[in-house]
Amino acid sequence: MFRLKARRPIAAAISVLLLSACSNGSTTNTPQNTQSQIQPAENKMVVLPPNMRLGSAVIHPPRAKDGFGNMETQTVGAFNGLHGLLKKQNLNLGNVMRVRAVLAPDANGVVDYDGYMEGFGKFFGTEKLPSEPINVISAATSLPVTGQQLLIEADIAVPQKTEPAQAEQKEEK
């Protein structure tokens, strides 16, 4: 460990903790994390429409008796779960503004980015739903449940409900 001399000891301590949390102590580049798997970046911006508020959901893939399945199966299951959750709120996948996916390696130690993108592509960027939310993909060394390779967090645009008093004021004007 190193000592840090700073004028703001609390900020310095937080910085050290953040740096420690981000470091896994390994600097080796394993074959499954090579540059060849990185796709070109596309800059995107999504703006929350007027009269909307931001909702958030965490989605886990469903688990069958024989396990979770491969990455594509888990991705499709998770997005089906998200779609079902949205339908209960009278929303749809078009309300999704951002997806943050955490991918973990399979039993062979490989993170299947392609499987995730195959599953993602069945829901977004289709003829039925041509728009895509911002899609942030991160890799983790593991997830809490054995066999689970995916965790999805979604930010959702949810229409604001006007209060009856506000609606009356608008009608009077």
Secondary structure, DSSP 8 states (H G I E B T S, - for coil): ------S-HHHHHHHHHHHHHH--S-----GGG-GGG------------TTEEEEEEEE----BTTB---HHHHHHHHHHHHHHHHHHTT--GGGEEEEEEEE---TTS---HHHHHHHHHTTSSSSSS----EEEEEE-S--SSTT--EEEEEEEEEE----HHHHHHHHH-
